[in-house]
Amino acid sequence: MMKKGIVILLVGFLLICCCSAEASQNHDESLACPTRSEPQSTATHGDELDQSQTICTSFAWVGHIYLAYEWNNITLAQSFIPQKDVLTRVEMLIGKNWSAAHPLTLSIRSSLDGDALATTSVDPVEMVSYPNMSWIEFDIPDILVTPGTSYYLVLNTTNVTDSWYWIGATSNQYPNGTCYLYGYIINEWQDMYGDICFRTYGQDSSSAVDVSFKPGLGVTVVCTNTGMVTLTNLNYTITVTGGIFGLINKPSEGLLPKLSPGEGEALTVYPLGFGRIIVSVTIVDTTVHAQGLLVLCVVVHIMEL
């Protein structure tokens, strides 16, 4: 029991104290331990910054490292709690050993020992060498996550001598998670009592649904999944109102069980009457309105407002 307690203390010391000098607030992003830097533009990605920890005062290792008089193959993990239900990509503050020749792999997991929900790797040629670090993007396949639930960013690389990376870190600054280490002295996940430097990006699944309208027999609404993940159990309502003397009031509601990326689903409501109509469509949390002209049961013209 005493040995395990000593190991935990050593692990905490490894993260918090292995880089003794704190960085200046004015350091450039490519220098060792930059304290902060602005996230990349999301304009070309269509996502938004969700979770982040960008303060760097120390570092932690990933890979084949000689520590405590023995070789260790270290895996690192950071827990986080997303607030958006689609996770699109991750950025981390990383440097490499000059001899690193094997990719650094990031896996997204719902538990530390669980299966990977998504995995991608970055080649070392894209990284700066020790003692410098830079922000590296891991463009994972978009995945659905549950907001308010813990997930894990797990980093590892091939167990080869002198192939290792170092990850910007600090004492416990991120309130919604912590850093874990595996493979240092004992093969168990150990709480590092700190956080690595990371940013997660995402979007709300409802924002990935495009709504359009078509004239013809009845009011036809086309819902298209413009995102990169399959959407399931999408509640919708369609309401048609208006006409001469406001006599048209045709509501409809239902559930789209599945909408794959790029797939469009046509939903049709059949009101009866004459005159100008207003169509309101709500799917998940998105509401769209359109105006059209109805002759009996035929929509001769319709356009989004």
SULUR-V709847 format. One record per pair of residues at least 12 apart in sequence whose C-alpha atoms are under 8 Angstrom apart, sorted by the first residue. I is the first residue (numbers start at 1). J is the second residue. D is the distance in whole Angstrom. If there is no record, write none. Layout:
((I,J,D) (I,J,D))
//
This chain:
((7,185,7) (8,190,7) (8,191,8) (8,192,8) (11,184,8) (11,190,8) (11,191,8) (11,192,6) (12,191,8) (12,192,5) (12,193,6) (12,194,8) (14,60,7) (15,58,7) (15,59,6) (15,60,5) (15,169,7) (15,170,7) (15,171,8) (15,192,7) (15,194,7) (16,57,8) (16,58,6) (16,59,8) (16,169,8) (16,170,6) (16,171,6) (16,194,7) (17,58,7) (18,58,6) (18,59,7) (18,60,8) (19,57,7) (19,58,4) (19,59,6) (20,57,8) (20,58,7) (21,57,7) (21,58,8) (22,56,8) (22,57,5) (22,58,7) (23,35,6) (23,56,7) (23,57,6) (29,133,8) (29,134,6) (29,135,8) (30,128,8) (30,132,6) (30,133,6) (30,134,5) (30,135,8) (31,131,8) (31,132,5) (31,133,6) (31,134,7) (32,131,6) (32,132,4) (32,133,5) (33,56,5) (33,57,6) (33,58,7) (33,59,8) (33,132,7) (33,133,7) (33,168,6) (34,55,8) (34,56,6) (34,57,8) (34,133,8) (35,54,7) (35,55,5) (35,56,5) (35,57,7) (36,54,5) (36,55,6) (36,56,7) (37,54,7) (39,199,8) (46,203,8) (47,88,7) (47,201,6) (47,202,5) (47,203,5) (48,201,5) (48,202,5) (48,203,6) (49,199,7) (49,200,6) (49,201,4) (49,202,7) (50,82,7) (50,83,7) (50,84,7) (50,199,7) (50,200,6) (50,201,5) (50,202,6) (51,80,7) (51,81,7) (51,82,6) (51,83,8) (51,199,6) (51,200,5) (51,201,7) (52,174,8) (52,197,7) (52,198,5) (52,199,4) (52,200,6) (53,173,7) (53,174,6) (53,195,7) (53,196,7) (53,197,5) (53,198,5) (53,199,7) (54,197,5) (54,198,6) (54,199,8) (55,169,7) (55,170,6) (55,173,8) (55,197,7) (56,168,6) (56,169,5) (56,170,5) (56,196,8) (56,197,7) (57,168,7) (57,169,6) (57,170,5) (57,171,8) (58,168,6) (58,169,5) (58,170,5) (59,166,6) (59,167,5) (59,168,4) (59,169,5) (59,170,7) (59,196,8) (60,166,6) (60,167,5) (60,168,7) (60,169,7) (60,196,8) (61,74,7) (61,76,8) (61,164,7) (61,165,6) (61,166,4) (61,167,6) (62,74,5) (62,75,6) (62,76,6) (62,155,7) (62,156,6) (62,157,7) (62,164,6) (62,165,5) (62,166,6) (62,167,8) (63,75,7) (63,156,6) (63,157,6) (63,158,7) (63,159,6) (63,160,8) (63,163,6) (63,164,4) (63,165,6) (64,159,6) (64,160,6) (64,161,6) (64,162,6) (64,163,6) (64,164,6) (65,161,8) (65,162,7) (65,163,8) (65,164,7) (68,185,8) (72,183,6) (72,184,6) (72,185,7) (73,159,6) (73,183,6) (73,184,7) (74,156,7) (74,181,7) (74,182,6) (74,183,5) (74,184,6) (75,154,7) (75,155,6) (75,156,5) (75,157,8) (75,181,6) (75,182,5) (75,183,6) (76,154,6) (76,155,5) (76,156,7) (76,179,7) (76,180,6) (76,181,5) (76,182,6) (77,112,8) (77,152,6) (77,153,5) (77,154,4) (77,155,6) (77,179,6) (77,180,5) (77,181,6) (78,152,5) (78,153,5) (78,154,7) (78,177,7) (78,178,6) (78,179,4) (78,180,6) (78,195,7) (78,196,7) (79,150,6) (79,151,6) (79,152,4) (79,153,6) (79,176,8) (79,177,5) (79,178,5) (79,179,6) (80,150,6) (80,151,6) (80,152,6) (80,153,8) (80,176,6) (80,177,5) (80,178,7) (81,147,7) (81,148,6) (81,149,5) (81,150,5) (81,151,6) (81,176,6) (81,177,7) (82,145,8) (82,146,7) (82,147,5) (82,148,6) (82,149,7) (82,150,7) (82,151,8) (83,146,8) (83,147,5) (83,148,6) (84,145,8) (84,146,8) (84,147,6) (84,202,6) (84,203,6) (84,204,5) (85,144,6) (85,145,5) (85,146,6) (85,147,6) (85,202,7) (85,203,7) (85,204,5) (85,205,6) (86,142,7) (86,143,6) (86,144,5) (86,145,6) (86,202,5) (86,203,5) (86,204,6) (86,205,6) (86,229,8) (87,142,6) (87,143,5) (87,144,6) (87,145,7) (87,200,7) (87,201,6) (87,202,4) (87,203,7) (88,139,7) (88,140,6) (88,141,7) (88,142,5) (88,143,7) (88,200,8) (88,201,6) (88,202,5) (88,203,7) (89,137,7) (89,138,6) (89,139,5) (89,140,5) (89,141,8) (89,142,7) (89,200,6) (89,201,5) (89,202,7) (90,137,6) (90,138,5) (90,139,7) (90,140,7) (90,198,7) (90,199,6) (90,200,5) (90,201,6) (91,135,6) (91,136,5) (91,137,4) (91,138,6) (91,198,6) (91,199,5) (91,200,6) (92,134,8) (92,135,5) (92,136,5) (92,137,7) (92,167,8) (92,168,8) (92,197,6) (92,198,4) (92,199,6) (93,133,6) (93,134,5) (93,135,4) (93,136,6) (93,167,6) (93,168,5) (93,197,6) (93,198,7) (94,127,7) (94,128,8) (94,133,5) (94,134,6) (94,135,6) (94,136,7) (94,165,7) (94,166,6) (94,167,5) (94,168,6) (95,127,6) (95,128,5) (95,129,5) (95,130,6) (95,131,7) (95,132,6) (95,133,4) (95,134,7) (95,165,6) (95,166,5) (95,167,7) (96,124,7) (96,127,6) (96,128,6) (96,129,5) (96,130,6) (96,133,8) (96,164,6) (96,165,4) (96,166,6) (97,129,6) (97,130,6) (97,162,7) (97,163,7) (97,164,6) (97,165,6) (97,166,8) (98,129,5) (98,130,7) (99,162,6) (99,163,6) (100,124,7) (100,162,7) (100,163,4) (100,164,6) (100,165,8) (101,123,8) (101,124,6) (101,163,6) (102,123,7) (102,124,7) (102,157,7) (102,158,6) (102,163,7) (103,121,6) (103,122,5) (103,123,4) (103,124,6) (103,157,6) (103,158,8) (104,121,5) (104,122,5) (104,123,7) (104,124,7) (104,155,7) (104,156,6) (104,157,5) (104,165,8) (105,119,7) (105,120,6) (105,121,4) (105,122,7) (105,155,6) (105,156,5) (105,157,6) (106,119,6) (106,120,6) (106,121,6) (106,138,7) (106,153,7) (106,154,6) (106,155,5) (106,156,7) (107,119,4) (107,120,7) (107,152,8) (107,153,6) (107,154,5) (107,155,7) (108,151,7) (108,152,6) (108,153,5) (108,154,6) (109,151,6) (109,152,5) (109,153,7) (109,154,7) (110,150,7) (110,151,5) (110,152,6) (111,151,7) (111,152,7) (112,152,7) (112,154,8) (112,189,8) (117,143,7) (118,140,6) (118,141,6) (118,143,7) (119,140,6) (119,141,8) (120,138,7) (120,139,7) (120,140,6) (121,138,7) (122,138,7) (130,166,8) (133,167,8) (133,168,7) (141,228,8) (142,228,6) (142,229,6) (143,229,6) (144,229,7) (150,177,8) (167,196,7) (167,197,7) (168,196,6) (168,197,5) (169,194,7) (169,195,6) (169,196,4) (169,197,5) (170,194,6) (170,195,6) (170,196,6) (170,197,8) (171,193,7) (171,194,4) (171,195,6) (172,193,6) (172,194,4) (172,195,6) (173,194,7) (173,195,7) (174,195,6) (177,195,8) (178,191,7) (178,192,7) (178,193,6) (178,194,6) (178,195,5) (179,191,6) (179,192,5) (179,193,7) (179,194,6) (179,195,5) (179,196,6) (180,192,5) (205,227,8) (205,231,7) (206,283,7) (206,284,6) (206,285,6) (206,286,6) (207,286,7) (208,225,6) (208,226,5) (208,227,5) (209,223,6) (209,224,5) (209,225,5) (209,226,6) (209,227,7) (210,223,6) (210,224,5) (210,225,6) (210,226,7) (211,223,5) (211,224,7) (211,288,7) (212,304,8) (213,290,8) (213,302,7) (213,303,7) (213,304,7) (214,302,7) (215,298,8) (215,299,5) (215,300,6) (215,301,6) (215,302,6) (216,298,6) (216,299,5) (216,300,6) (217,270,8) (217,297,6) (217,298,5) (217,299,6) (218,268,6) (218,269,6) (218,270,4) (218,271,6) (218,297,6) (218,298,5) (218,299,6) (219,268,5) (219,269,5) (219,270,6) (219,271,8) (219,298,8) (219,299,6) (220,266,6) (220,267,6) (220,268,4) (220,269,7) (221,266,6) (221,267,5) (221,268,6) (222,264,6) (222,265,5) (222,266,4) (222,267,6) (223,264,5) (223,265,5) (223,266,6) (223,267,8) (224,259,8) (224,262,6) (224,263,6) (224,264,4) (224,265,6) (225,259,6) (225,260,6) (225,261,5) (225,262,5) (225,263,6) (225,264,6) (226,261,6) (226,262,6) (226,263,8) (227,261,6) (227,262,7) (228,261,5) (229,260,7) (229,261,6) (230,258,7) (230,259,6) (230,260,4) (230,261,6) (231,258,6) (231,259,5) (231,260,6) (231,261,8) (232,256,7) (232,257,5) (232,258,4) (232,259,6) (233,255,6) (233,256,6) (233,257,4) (233,258,6) (234,255,6) (234,256,5) (234,257,6) (234,258,7) (234,283,7) (234,284,6) (235,253,8) (235,254,6) (235,255,5) (235,256,6) (235,283,6) (235,284,6) (236,253,6) (236,254,6) (236,255,6) (236,256,8) (236,281,7) (236,282,5) (236,283,4) (236,284,6) (237,251,7) (237,252,6) (237,253,4) (237,254,7) (237,280,8) (237,281,6) (237,282,5) (237,283,7) (238,251,6) (238,252,5) (238,253,6) (238,269,8) (238,279,7) (238,280,6) (238,281,5) (238,282,7) (239,251,4) (239,252,6) (239,279,6) (239,280,5) (239,281,7) (240,271,7) (240,277,7) (240,278,6) (240,279,5) (240,280,7) (241,277,6) (241,278,5) (241,279,7) (242,275,7) (242,276,6) (242,277,5) (242,278,6) (243,273,6) (243,274,5) (243,275,4) (243,276,5) (243,277,6) (243,294,8) (244,273,8) (244,274,6) (244,275,6) (244,276,8) (247,273,8) (248,271,7) (248,272,7) (248,273,7) (248,277,8) (249,271,8) (250,269,8) (250,270,8) (250,271,6) (252,269,7) (270,297,6) (271,297,6) (272,294,8) (272,295,8) (272,296,5) (272,297,5) (273,294,7) (273,295,6) (273,296,5) (273,297,7) (274,293,8) (274,294,5) (274,295,5) (274,296,6) (275,293,6) (275,294,5) (275,295,7) (276,291,7) (276,292,6) (276,293,5) (276,294,6) (277,291,6) (277,292,5) (277,293,6) (277,294,7) (278,290,6) (278,291,5) (278,292,7) (279,291,6) (279,292,8) (288,304,8) (288,305,8) (289,304,6) (289,305,6) (290,302,7) (290,303,5) (290,304,4) (290,305,5) (291,303,6) (291,304,6) (291,305,7))
//
